[in-house]
Amino acid sequence: MAAFDHVRNMHDIALKPRLLRSLIREHLPDEKHPFKGPLELSHVVSTVKTHRLLSESLAGVESTDPKAVESWKAAVDAWVDRVFSLASSNMPDKCWAGICLLGVTSQECSSERFLASYSLWLQKLQSYIQYVSESKMVCFFLFKQPPADSHFVKVASCASLSDLFTRMGRFPRIKKDATSQAVKLTQPVLKLLNEDSSEAVWEVAVCLLCTFTTSFPSSIQRCYDTAEAAVVSKIMSGKCSVKLMKELGHCLALLPKSKGDEESWSLMMQKILLRINVHLNDAFQGVEEDSKGNEAMRILVPPGKDHPPPLGGQVVGEASDQRIKRSQQLQISSVSTLMRCSCTMLTSTYPVQVRVPIRSLVVLAGRVLMVDGSSSQAIFPFMTAMQQESICLELPVLHMHSLELLSAIIKSARSQLLPHAAEIVRLLTEYFKRCVLPDLRIKVYSIIRILLMSLGVGMAVYLTQEVIKNAFLDLETIAYEGDQTSSSAYSKASSEILLQPGQKKRKHSSTTVSLDEQTDRVDLEVGVPINPIPISLKIAALETLEALLTVGSALGAESWRPSIDSLLISVATNACKGGWTKEENHSFLSSESVPAWADFQLAALRALLASLLSPTRFRSPNLARGLELFRRGRQETGTKTAEFCAHALLALEVLIHPRALSLIDFSSPSNTSFNVVDSRFPDVYSYGNKQNTPFSSGIMGKGPNDSNSVDDDLYESWLANDDEIEIPETETEKDRDYAEKHSEMFGVSEENRQELVSVHDARIIEAKGDENMVEVQHLQEPIKLDGTVPIVGGGSLAAQISSRVVSDSIELDPVEGKVDTGNNVLAAITDSSDMEGVSTNAATSSLGKNKDSAIDLDSESESIPDIVDGDPDSD
C-alpha cells in the first residue's frame, strides 16, 4: 500500500519527510556505507536548501495533516542524529562530511530547534579546533609533520562555526551567551592564524574573526592588539594569495568596530596611511623626488603632534630596513592591500560618527597618480633599466587602487568634501590627460560621474570640457563609422592628447580627417581595427555624458550642447544599425561579467534619452530619430532594451504631445471639496462649447438637477431675485451710477442713457469672463466741460460714448481740465460710429436673452469698438 501512497503535488507537506528520509538512506554515509565523495555531499546540500527540508515551516500550507507534521519532525530528528554521529566519527572523511552538514543544519533548521540544540553543536565544533591543534603538535614532535587530515577538519570546523555564530547573532536573547562563547574561541582562532602553515586554514580563520567582529564586537576587545599584529604580519609576509590579501585587509578594516569609538577608527586610519607612505618611499625611489615623501609625512603627522604607534606593533623603520630583502612586487602588494583596507574603512558602517582625514587621503592618492614611471638621470643617475621596468610593471595596479581610494573618499565624505573638491578636480583632470589604459579610464569616468551626481551643477562647470574632450575621443569611432567624417573640434583636440612626445602629426590638406584613415584603420591580415576601443570604455563614456546632461545640460546650450546631441544620436543610430542583440555573459576566466554589445546599445539609448529630455532652449532636432529607435527597441520582447525603450517612450510623451494639465481634477467624483465650488460658477463665466476649457459650461456650470448640498450665501445671492434679497452695492453699480450721472453733461436722453448702461454692463461681464481681454478704462474723475459737446455723425449715442470711454486718445488739460478735441478724438468717434449698428444690436441681444447665459464670442468681437492709439502731438 505504501508504494501507491501518492502525494497531492510537489508542495505537499507529506513529501518533505519522504525526501529527507530518502537522502538519509541513500546518500549519507554511516558505519556500514562509506563516504562517496564531495560531489555526493554537494547534491545533498542542494536538495536540502531547494526543498527546505529542515525548515519545519507550515507557512503557505492550505491544510496540514497532523500525521504529516509529526512525520516531518521525526525525519528532521533522524537527520540531526545522523549528522551528529558523522561529526563524531573517527574516520576523517566522515567526520569532515558531518561537520560540513552540521553547519548547513544550523542555517536551515527552524528557530525552535536551533535554540534547543545550538549549545551542543557549538561544543562539538569548538572541541575539534582545540583537539586538532593539540594533536597537530604531538604529530609534529613525533613525525616532524602535521597530519594531512587535520587541515580539512579545521577548515570545516571554522566554516561551520562561522555559520553557527552568524545564526546566533539573529537572536537577541542568546547574544550574551554567544558573546562569551566567542571570547573563548578568539585565542584558538588567532593561534591558527599565527602557527598554521595552510592558506586554507588562514582564510577560514580570518573569516571567523570577521564574524566575531561584526556580530559580537566586544569579544575582540581583550585581544585587539594581538589580532591586529596577527593580521598585519600576514599582510607583510608576502606568502598570501590575492584572495587572502583581500580578506586580511577587510578584517583589519573591521577591527576598530570592536571598540566602537572615534579614536580607535582615527588611530587605525592614521597608522595605515603612515605605513603606506613608508612603502611608497621605498618603491618610488628613482621615479619621483625625495621631497614628495617628506611633504606627505608633514601632512600625515602635523608639526607638534606625536607619531602614533606602529601598525601591528612593528616599528616603521623595520620595514624600511628590510627593503633589500623584500622584492618590489611584495611592497606593491602590501601597499595595495592597505589602500583597499582604507577604502573599506571609508565605506563601511561604524557605530559612531568619525572625522575623515580627507586631505591626507587625497595627498597619498595624488602622490601615486602623479608617478608615471619616467626617470630623470640628472636626479637619479644610478637607477637601472630593470628597476624602472619593475616599477612600471606595478604602477597600473597602484593607480587603480588610488582611484578606488578617491572614489571611496567621495562616497563617504559627502558635505565634508566641499573644501577639498577643487584639489580632487585638479588631480583628476591632470591624470585624465595622460591616462591611456582602458581600465583606468573607466575608473576615472566613474569617479567623475559620482562627483557630478553628488555635487551637482557646480562641479559640472569645471569638469565639462574634460569630459567632452575624452568622450569624443572614446566614442568617435562608433559615432562616425562608415563614410561620414568627424568635424568636431573636441575630437581633433582629443586625438592630440595621446600622441607621444617623439611623434609628429602628419600634415593634411584639410582639417577634417576621415576616420577610415585615422582611428578605424583595419589590419588587412587580421581584419580587425588596429587600436580597438573596448566596449566597456565606450559604455563608461556614455554613462558619464548621461550624468553631465542630467546635471549641467543648461550650461552648454549655446556652446557644447549641439555637438553632444549630434554625437549621441549618431552613436545610438550606429550602435543599433546592425540589429538588436540579446544579453550575453562571456565570463569564462573571472566572476565578473564582460559587457556585450547589448549593454552598449542600452547605454547609448540611455544617453540619448537624457539628451532629448534635458533642458534646452528649443526642441531637439533629433526627437523623430530618437522616437524611431525607441519604437524599434521596444519590439525586442524580453530584453532590458525593450524595457528601457518602453520607459523612454513614456518619458518622451510630454514632448510629443505637450499640454498643460489642470491642477484640480474637476471631473473626478471623489473630489467633493472642489465639486461643490465648481458647480456654483454660473454659466455667464463660460463661453459655451467653442473652447475646451476647465471653465466651460459642461464642467463648471450647474445643471438643472443639481442640488444644493451646502448652504452658501454667495451661491444663493447669484440665484436669488433682486426683489427678494437686497444685494449690497458693488463696484459695478457704482460705475453704472457714475455713467448715469455724467451722461447728463453730454445732454443724453433717458432712452440713450439706458442704452449706455446696457453697453457698460456688457463690458463688465466681458472683462470678467476673459482675463485676456482689455479691461475697460473708467474715468477716474469728472470731466469739466465749458459747453455741450456736439455729437459728430449720425450714429448711436451709446457707440459714440463707448468709444470715448475706451479710447485713450482724449487728453485733459492738467490746468483747466478741458478736453482736447483734436483730430484724434474726431477720428476715434468717426471709427466707432461706423460700427454702431452692429455693436448696439449685439450688446442689446446678448443681454436681453438671459443674465446667466454665455456671451457669444463672435458678438463680443463685433461689439467692441476699435481702440485707436493716436499720437497726442500729431495734427
Secondary structure, DSSP 8 states (H G I E B T S, - for coil): -GGG---SSTT-TTHHHHHHHHHHHHTS--SSS----HHHHHHHHHHHHHHTTT----TT-S---HHHHHHHHHHHHHHHHHHHHHHT-SSHHHHHHHHHHHHHHHHHS-HHHHHHHHHHHHHHHHHHHHHHHHHHHHHHHHHSS--HHHHHHHHHHHHHHHHHHHHHTT-GGGHHHHHHHHHHHHHHHHHHHHH---HHHHHHHHHHHHHHHHH-GGGGGGGHHHHHHHHHHHHHHS-S-HHHHHHHHHHHHHGGGGT-SHHHHHHHHHHHHHHHHHHHHHHTBTTB-THHHHHHHHHHS-TT------GGG--HHHHHHTTTTS-HHHHHHHHHHHHHHHHHHHHS--SS-----HHHHHHHHHHHHT--S---TTT-TT--HHHHHHHHHHHHHHHHHHHHHHHHHHHHHGGGGGGGHHHHHHHHHHHHHH--SHHHHHHHHHHHHHHHHHHTHHHHHHHHHHHHHHHHHHHHHHHT-TT-EE--HHHHHHHTTT--TT------SSS-EETTTTTS-B-TTT-SBSS---HHHHHHHHHHHHHHHHHHGGGGTTTTHHHHHHHHHHHHHHHTTT---------SSSSS----HHHHHHHHHHHHHHHHHS--SS--TTHHHHHHHHHHHHTSTTSHHHHHHHHHHHHTHHHHS-----SS-TT-TT-HHHHHHHTTS-GGGS-TTSS--TTSHHHHS--TT----S--HHHHHHHS-TTTS-----HHHHHHHHHHHHHGGGT--HHHHHHHHHHHHHHHHHHHH-TTS------SS----SS-----SSS-HHHHHHHHHH-S---B-TTT--B--SHHHHHHHHHHHTTHHHHHHHHHHHHHH-TTS---HHHHHHHS-------TT--
